[in-house]
């Protein structure tokens, strides 16, 4: 799975997480997935399936986790939003720090069942 290290213009910069973002008014979850991946990483994706949801660590937002198919374009991360990228398996993500508790739960419990 592709994960990002949040850039200096993001909330909680330096944290490793799955790419994420907010749903804009009038936008569906799949539309938000496509837009956020294009804005953050410069790639075109096709949403496949919603696989999980959880609250953020502070309980302020509900996160909707989706799998996607990507078109093979080179990653061109937006430097203000993304400080780094890595392809990881579950153990690779769990070795990163800092990370969010909900993300750790996903990689420990959900991702192994999907992969």
Secondary structure, DSSP 8 states (H G I E B T S, - for coil): -EEEEE-TTSTTTT-EEE------TT--HHHHHHHHHHHHH---EEEEEEEEEEE-TTSS-EEEEEEEEE--------TTTEEEEEE--HHHHHTSSSB-HHHHHIIIIIHHHH-
